[in-house]
Amino acid sequence: MDIHSEKILILDFGSQYTQLIARRLRELGVYCEIHPCTAKAEAIRAFRPRGVVLSGGPASVLAEGSPRCDRVVFELGVPVLGICYGLQVFAAELGGRVDQAAHREFGPATIEVKATSPLFQGLPATLDVWMSHGDRVEALPPGFEPIAATASAPYAAVEDRARRFYGVQFHPEVVHTPRGKDVLRNFAYGVCGCSGTWSMRGYAEAAVEQIRAQVKDGHVICALSGGVDSAVAALLVHRAIGDRLRCIFVDNGVLRAGERQQVEDVFGAMFHLPLVTVDASRRFLGALAGVTDPERKRKIIGHEFIAVFEQEVERLAAHGARAKFLVQGTLYPDVIESVSFRGPSATIKSHHNVGGLPEKMNLSLVEPLRELFKDEVRQLGLELGLPEAIVRRQPFPGPGLAIRVLGEVTEERLAVLRRADTIVQEEVRAAGLYEKLWQGFAVLLPVRSVGVMGDERTYESTCAIRAVESTDGMTGDWARLPYDLLARLSSRIINEVRGINRVVYDISSKPPATIEWE
């Protein structure tokens, strides 16, 4: 999808920070994409970038077989910025010299700007930066000049202004380089000539046109979960093709309190999406009866969902709405992970998408969000008029409450958990912490303990509260909720939820624990 004429290409050499480069440029209103450093010359030319960024990476350019990019990058006639390993690639490819650093730099450092340069326009003469390198450039390629240095790195930043080639030994994309975003702004605006006008409104308009071109007069189905990804994808497709979209919402019996009603109210009554609700709760709970193994729970729910979805699609086809396309809420991090060059993640997580449906049902995918990060999807949702309650909703696992009821899943245990979880949601929101948490929820444990209520002995279940702070769900730390909030949660759950007489708080970080208990 050609979203914008002003595009920057990021070539990924495997750095754990590569996605951050894209995030910072997107925040500046500059459209960019991450491609592997092994991208072929024809693909690089076809992208037609305004500029190219060479990311950092874990390898050493001194090692045999270390990654390089096609030399066409230096022949396009557009600006190039090399970051850390990317700077060393510059030196190695263009006639400089790289050696092991006598003093490796990992962590905070201060650079001194030695010369006037577009890269440091408007910035002070000294800058706090984040270093992470064991090699360093010892001799610059012809045409390059140093523009910043540290005590141990004489070429902390360099330029060949005639060719508009720039390199920095530090990482401007990380928060530990406080003015790093300004460096990237200078490169994107001042050097590449980008205007910073890329926006979610423009994305929505372009996405609608692309959907129309792809679908033509065909019919499309969407598995609507009520989460922000499927919701925004469905709204875009509906805006493009109207009632040739059919949204299917499956009530699997392991939803949170009020979730089905919210989906029907928002997407059916408010947005008038063609919505079909399938009540399959008894089918799912029947299949889960007696099952305690977490992986079996997940597989059963996935299998049953596909079966129910297939049946509903066939029913719609029998009434003249045979679909050729399936909407899928694939996000850009999923795409990046699938093409990442030796990056931290190797494969797309299976729970992000409706696994198996395209192969089993011979449907072509419509993925209108595949160029967006999660926060951009939320912005787009607001642009499309989606209520804050949906846009800001915390992630919810595909298997639902089935993996928060530890042990066997029954209607009775689900009812207990729903009441406890409703209290958690109410109190966290009342404390103004809902949007600060990645996730906050209740877990019903298969543990009973002795308690006393009034003058009577009780022997009832234990509820665990889990609250996690994270930016992407890949890692997370347990949230330091205020003691008075924890006290209210414990008091309300024990007093209001029959069947629970003990509340505990999970203080495990990820890793080594996971966010969900199962």
Helices and strands as residue ranges (DSSP letters): E 7-12, H 18-27, E 31-36, H 41-47, E 51-54, G 71-75, E 80-83, H 85-94, E 97-113, G 118-120, E 126-139, E 145-149, E 157-160, E 165-168, H 180-185, I 186-191, H 200-215, E 220-223, H 228-241, G 242-244, E 245-251, H 259-263, I 264-270, E 275-279, H 281-288, H 294-318, E 325-327, H 332-339, G 350-352, H 357-361, E 364-366, H 374-383, H 388-391, G 400-403, H 411-430, G 434-436, E 439-453, E 456-469, E 477-478, H 483-496, E 500-505
